[in-house]
Amino acid sequence: MSDRMNRRQWMQMLGLSGLTASVGALGTRATRAQGVGESSGFQSSVITTHKVQTERANARLVDGKVIQPQRELPILDTTDVLVVGGGPAGVVAALAARRAGARVTLVERYGHFGGLWTGGLVLLVIGHIVKGGKQVCQGIGEEIMRRLDKLDGAIMDRRPGVNPTVDAEAVKYVMVEMIEEAGVRVFLHSWGVDAIVEGNAVQGAVFESKSGRRAILAKVTVDATGDGDIFAAAGAEFEHRSHNVGLVSRIGNLDRVDASKTGGAPKPKHLGSRTPVPGVNWVNLHGPEVDGLDVATLTRLEMSHRKFIWQNIQKMRQTPGYEKVYLMETAPQLGVRITRVLHGLHRIALADLKAGTKFPDVVGVGGSENGGHGEWPIPYGSLVPVRAENVLAAGRCIDVEIRMADLVRLIPNCFVTGHAAGVAAAVAAQDGCRPRDVEVAKVQRILRQQEAYLG
Ligand SMILES: Cc1cc2nc3c(=O)[nH]c(=O)nc-3n(C[C@H](O)[C@H](O)[C@H](O)COP(=O)(O)OP(=O)(O)OC[C@H]3O[C@@H](n4cnc5c(N)ncnc54)[C@H](O)[C@@H]3O)c2cc1C
């Protein structure tokens, strides 16, 4: 017999059937009046009942050591291109690979797309332009921006040569829309914890979620986790770096600051910059230089940054004129900038930017902070590991020397490397070759068809 009970049955069980209409009406009125809250119309069912399980593969404590036994994993999906990480690079990679004709699965540890751009509330888009205001980030990244243009309150400062600021919810919305339109298969709430390898070739990845540990098999995997979690698990070489780890917040009511009360006093610190939401600023807390892979450090900073931000706002509220300013939210996601950086076939170097070096395997062009210098080509080799096959890096973990990393990791440059990785992965999967052997001219042709700018 089904355990499912509808509202009427529930009322009958309680002997309240005569009251159903009036309780329902009351509930509806109350809900309407508040505009929020829960109704009485819930449905809950028992899915299965778990008795003692004999076939378990728990970690075991053996002689003081924790041993993880061997076990077979269910295969959740088999695909051409697996993209791990749904940030700016991963979303663009998934769209590019799908539009190039591959079957694509995108996996993300959190419940939304956008990575640091949305979950980290990093709302200002810098790096799409170079000297003279020329825009070098085109293609799918630019398409995201154009779609934001069309939504009310989604983006501001889209004049040529200016750095736009977005609304994170609008970005999440646009990304869902584009991923659905393209027909990318998605698994959210799935944390990539291992690479599936055969020899030194990646054959997919293992994910942990509330459903348990599952495998996804893929011809080519794109590591867009920002931290190189998958290429590191696959045994690729990388550099482990420290960087500032901060936390962004949004503060509200800045349009209600009473200038008549400030008496010409200097403005309080940490007021941040404007967002598309009136009266709301985003505030970038840089944080200390630490190891962004160390869980104890991440935990400590999550707590201390939030305390600092809250206390700072309380101080600000004591400043005459600023009494109504309030903390709207701290970003759900800590601001980790750089951790693992791939050792690839090519390292992006400042000397090449200065010398204007051209590369035959160019798959994109990077921009700079506030158009501070000229354009720099991004060679395909910076996405391809020296060791480990069938895996490409995209976004802030591609091969870049330390002095250039702060340019490479800017959002538009992550769009660009995501775009390149997605197309290259699709071509490798379709042509049955290793990503390092892909026909670069074909990748470049498809990228141009997808409106990417390659210089
Ligand atoms: C505080 C701060 C301020 C910044 N300010 C600016 C700015 O003003 N302008 C600008 O252009 N850039 C700025 N940046 C840089 C920019 O935000 C990032 O470098 C950019 O978002 C990187 O994109 P990405 O896709 O490579 O990685 P991320 O944005 O980090 O996305 C990675 C995605 O992968 C997911 N993921 C990670 N690990 C796993 C896993 N194991 N399994 C499954 N999913 C996983 C994450 O949840 C995330 O969604 C700033 C960064 C920080 C931290």
The ligand as an ORCA input file, in Angstrom:
! r2SCAN-3c Opt
* xyz 0 1
  C      37.711     37.805     -3.765
  C      37.864     37.739     -5.257
  C      37.676     38.882     -6.012
  C      37.785     38.824     -7.401
  N      37.512     39.936     -8.130
  C      37.407     39.844     -9.475
  C      36.953     40.941    -10.240
  O      36.669     42.011     -9.706
  N      36.835     40.776    -11.586
  C      37.155     39.604    -12.215
  O      37.007     39.519    -13.455
  N      37.596     38.536    -11.506
  C      37.717     38.631    -10.159
  N      38.122     37.542     -9.425
  C      38.553     36.313    -10.126
  C      37.415     35.431    -10.652
  O      36.272     35.561     -9.868
  C      37.799     33.958    -10.675
  O      39.145     33.783    -10.972
  C      36.952     33.232    -11.699
  O      35.618     33.169    -11.226
  C      37.488     31.835    -11.947
  O      36.604     31.121    -12.756
  P      36.723     29.532    -12.839
  O      35.552     29.047    -13.617
  O      38.085     29.169    -13.302
  O      36.672     29.053    -11.314
  P      35.548     29.278    -10.206
  O      34.832     30.555    -10.391
  O      36.248     29.038     -8.921
  O      34.533     28.095    -10.507
  C      34.877     26.749    -10.222
  C      33.600     25.960    -10.067
  O      33.920     24.590     -9.846
  C      33.213     24.101     -8.718
  N      34.049     23.060     -8.117
  C      35.235     23.219     -7.478
  N      35.729     22.038     -7.121
  C      34.849     21.102     -7.532
  C      34.816     19.692     -7.457
  N      35.816     19.001     -6.909
  N      33.753     19.031     -7.971
  C      32.714     19.724     -8.553
  N      32.701     21.061     -8.653
  C      33.764     21.745     -8.159
  C      33.029     25.308     -7.828
  O      31.961     25.140     -6.936
  C      32.777     26.404     -8.867
  O      31.428     26.496     -9.241
  C      38.089     37.586     -8.037
  C      38.282     36.439     -7.272
  C      38.178     36.512     -5.896
  C      38.370     35.261     -5.097
*
